[in-house]
Amino acid sequence: MYSLYRLPATEELTDNKLTEFITKHSAECSFRYQRLKDAYETDYPIFHEPLKPKWKPDNRIAVNFAKYMVDTMNGFFIGHPIKLQAEDGNEDVQKYIEFVDQYNDQDDNNAELSKICSIYGRGYEMYYVDELGNIGITHLSPMDAFMIYDDSVLQRERFFVRLYMDSDQVLHGSVSDETEVRWFVMKGKLIWEEESKIHGFDGVPATEYSENKERIGIFEPVLTMIDAYNKAISEKANDVDYFADAYLEILGPKLEDDDVTHIRDNRIINFDGDTERMLVDFLQKPDGDTTQEHLIERLEKLIFQISMVANISDESFGTSSGIAMKYKLQGMSNLEKTKERKFTSGMNRRYRLIFSNPVSGMKKDDWVKIHPHFTPNFPANLQEEAEIAKNLEGVVSQETQLGVLSIVDNVQDEIDKIESEQEKLIVDPVVTKMFDGGSDGDVIGTEQ
């Protein structure tokens, strides 16, 4: 289902080998990634079926389960931005990661990267030093890039290849290794630019993120069922059109053209003669409505069941609450936990590479002090969360206590605000007098 591009650590990346990898990547894009991209963008096989004769209804309907599942899972996984906390309240590390994330609009980048992984099963992130001397981060789909690993069990990154077509449909690309970036153009053969650039990172300046170990997109296992659903509901619409335009059957008298026009326009049938030998009815083919409905219902149920993404638009969700709601979201929660671990692994590499670059001004090993916190986007019950947080007082740390509340975006900032408010209360003589009871008129901080 998925492929890794491997090159032994002792083997050079020759032009022939790189061309072989590019050809393999192009084939994977054509036969797999393009199909997944089309599904998300509502371009299904039903729209490319041969045209039926003009006298037959030919409806083409596509229900985009693929986009629904990706967007629903993405909102559940990363609807609340990832919170990054520096260990032991290390202010230098905390301030720098906040700057890097703000500078690169990383909340949006994370959401887009997560969506790419849900569609294709994998996605990439590339790092560079921009013209202002700051570290930049950008995301790429697997249609635009691929990573080359060594053949060891550790699968160490050796090269990162980025590809793009110019306006003349000429292929351009770049290859990054552990020290530098080189650029090439494909014109029958690889033509390398003379210029190369030292990137400054301690390793290949890119990270592969995956949806799961198998690198399978979230709707990929049910794509054939989505195609079958689209075909079934399109034929259902064709049958509705057929019955609306059914042929009128008149047995007995022979009608003239004027009679047919009169019946069609005025919708009145009036015959003289022996009516017992006349038959006026509509020609109808066998009714498959029940079979069609059963197939459509079964397919819809299986699509959500096998993909493990909850159908949150189902009416039963509106009447569920508390533990019942969490049971309905259990399958999607399991997917979220798997994706959370994969995303954490990718983020660890992200900050390890960023901190290794001298322009960051950080110590190389400071990246280990960064801990990401994910908050699944469950329907929030603030009253229930507040009660849980209150009951945790004195049992766990204040940081853990505040982490329960979905309305708190940054736990450390909230702790700082609480401490600041408490300090103001202590130094405010009026408040101090009120809380002191005013028994002797003394105010803390004044001379006796």
C-alpha positions, -999 to 999 in steps of 0.1 A, spaced: 0 0 0 29 24 7 64 26 -5 97 39 10 125 51 -12 157 34 1 194 39 -7 221 20 12 242 43 34 273 33 14 258 40 -20 261 74 -38 230 91 -52 239 91 -88 220 108 -116 207 74 -128 195 65 -93 178 99 -87 161 96 -121 149 61 -111 134 75 -78 117 104 -97 102 79 -122 89 57 -93 75 88 -76 57 99 -108 41 65 -111 29 66 -75 14 100 -80 -5 89 -111 -19 57 -98 -25 65 -61 -20 101 -50 -40 116 -79 -69 93 -72 -69 104 -35 -66 140 -44 -95 137 -69 -117 121 -43 -112 149 -18 -119 174 -45 -151 157 -56 -138 143 -88 -151 107 -88 -152 79 -115 -190 84 -118 -183 117 -137 -161 99 -162 -184 70 -170 -194 67 -208 -224 88 -217 -257 70 -219 -280 74 -250 -298 108 -250 -332 92 -244 -320 77 -212 -317 96 -179 -280 101 -171 -276 116 -136 -241 119 -121 -243 124 -84 -213 122 -60 -216 123 -22 -182 134 -10 -176 112 20 -139 116 15 -139 153 22 -163 149 50 -142 123 68 -109 143 63 -124 176 75 -142 159 104 -111 141 116 -89 171 111 -112 193 132 -114 166 159 -76 161 159 -63 197 156 -94 219 159 -78 231 192 -42 242 183 -13 221 197 0 236 229 38 236 234 51 238 269 88 242 278 101 220 306 106 236 340 92 268 327 123 275 307 115 310 295 142 312 267 130 280 251 93 290 256 98 324 240 118 311 211 93 283 201 65 309 204 84 332 181 91 305 155 55 293 155 41 328 153 66 338 126 56 308 104 19 308 113 24 273 126 -11 267 138 -23 269 103 7 249 89 0 221 114 -37 220 104 -28 218 67 -1 192 73 -26 171 93 -51 174 64 -24 163 39 -16 132 60 -53 123 63 -57 125 25 -25 108 13 -14 89 44 18 110 46 30 146 43 63 166 45 77 196 63 107 215 50 130 239 69 151 267 56 167 300 66 149 330 49 163 363 37 158 379 71 179 352 88 150 335 105 141 298 102 111 291 79 88 261 79 66 250 50 45 219 43 44 198 12 22 171 -1 37 137 -12 28 147 -48 55 174 -46 83 157 -26 97 125 -12 123 114 13 151 89 6 161 67 35 189 43 41 183 6 42 189 1 79 163 -8 104 164 27 118 155 42 84 177 72 87 169 101 63 196 105 36 180 129 10 150 150 6 138 157 -30 113 185 -38 98 187 -73 77 212 -93 67 220 -128 72 255 -144 48 271 -168 64 253 -197 58 219 -180 96 215 -174 104 196 -142 126 214 -117 137 201 -83 161 203 -54 180 177 -34 189 183 2 213 161 21 228 165 56 248 196 47 237 213 15 209 219 -10 214 214 -48 191 223 -76 184 206 -110 162 207 -141 150 177 -161 155 182 -198 158 147 -212 184 142 -185 193 158 -151 211 191 -155 225 204 -122 229 241 -114 265 251 -105 254 268 -73 247 249 -41 239 262 -6 248 251 29 216 249 49 230 249 84 208 222 99 223 191 116 206 166 93 184 165 62 162 197 66 128 180 62 105 157 82 80 131 70 47 130 89 25 100 86 -12 92 94 -2 57 107 26 33 103 12 19 70 8 55 56 -28 49 46 -51 79 41 -82 80 63 -107 74 35 -85 51 13 -99 18 28 -135 28 19 -129 45 -14 -144 16 -34 -175 18 -12 -178 55 -19 -176 48 -56 -203 22 -53 -225 46 -32 -221 73 -59 -231 48 -86 -261 35 -66 -275 70 -58 -270 81 -94 -290 51 -107 -316 59 -80 -320 94 -95 -322 79 -130 -351 57 -119 -369 88 -105 -365 105 -138 -376 74 -156 -409 71 -137 -415 109 -141 -412 105 -179 -428 70 -183 -444 62 -216 -482 63 -218 -496 30 -230 -529 31 -249 -542 -2 -263 -573 -3 -284 -579 28 -304 -552 42 -327 -544 78 -320 -537 104 -346 -509 129 -341 -534 156 -331 -549 133 -304 -514 126 -289 -507 164 -288 -540 171 -272 -535 144 -245 -499 157 -238 -509 194 -236 -542 192 -219 -537 160 -199 -572 148 -208 -581 113 -223 -616 109 -237 -625 79 -260 -658 67 -276 -666 31 -282 -661 -1 -263 -641 9 -233 -638 -26 -220 -614 -34 -248 -593 -2 -241 -563 -1 -218 -547 32 -208 -517 29 -185 -480 38 -181 -453 14 -191 -432 7 -160 -401 -14 -155 -398 -36 -123 -395 -15 -92 -361 -19 -75 -366 9 -50 -364 -14 -19 -332 -31 -31 -316 3 -39 -325 18 -6 -311 -12 13 -278 -10 -7 -275 28 -1 -282 24 36 -258 -5 39 -230 13 21 -234 45 41 -233 25 74 -202 5 63 -183 36 51 -185 52 85 -180 19 103 -148 9 84 -133 43 83 -139 47 121 -149 84 115 -181 93 134 -211 105 114 -216 136 136 -245 148 114 -265 118 124 -297 128 144 -287 105 173 -257 127 181 -279 156 190 -296 136 218 -264 121 232 -244 136 261 -217 127 285 -203 92 284 -227 82 256 -212 108 233 -176 96 241 -186 60 232 -199 72 199 -166 90 193 -144 61 206 -133 49 171 -123 83 160 -106 89 194 -85 58 187 -74 71 153 -66 105 170 -43 88 195 -24 70 168 -21 102 148 -11 121 179 19 98 185 30 101 149 27 139 149 46 141 182 75 121 166 75 145 136 75 176 159 104 162 179 124 161 147 112 195 137 125 212 168 157 191 169 166 204 135 156 240 142 176 241 174 206 226 156 209 256 133 232 283 147 207 311 136 183 299 162 206 310 190 195 280 211 214 250 225 213 219 204 198 198 231 171 223 243 146 207 220 141 179 245 125 204 269 96 210 245 64 190 252 34 192 229 -1 188 243 -30 178 220 -66 185 229 -91 164 210 -121 186 199 -148 168 219 -180 188 223 -172 210 254 -192 209 286 -176 238 305 -196 231 336 -184 195 338 -148 206 331 -150 232 358 -162 207 384 -135 182 374 -108 210 377 -122 221 411 -121 185 424 -85 181 413 -74 210 435 -48 197 460 -46 164 442 -25 173 411 -4 203 401 -20 236 391 -7 230 355 -25 196 353 -56 211 369 -58 240 344 -50 216 315 -85 200 320 -102 233 309 -107 235 271 -110 273 273 -74 276 285 -52 278 253 -19 282 271 -16 268 306 16 286 315 2 319 305 -29 313 326 -7 304 356 13 336 351 -20 356 350 -32 340 382 0 348 400 -1 384 387 -36 389 400 -27 375 434 3 398 436 -20 428 429 -44 417 456 -15 415 481 -2 450 474 -36 467 471 -41 484 505 -79 486 501 -83 449 493 -59 440 520 -79 459 546 -111 442 534 -97 407 537 -79 416 570 -113 423 585 -104 459 594 -102 450 631 -75 474 641 -74 497 610 -38 486 602 -28 480 566 -1 456 556 29 474 543 24 506 564 44 516 594 28 512 629 
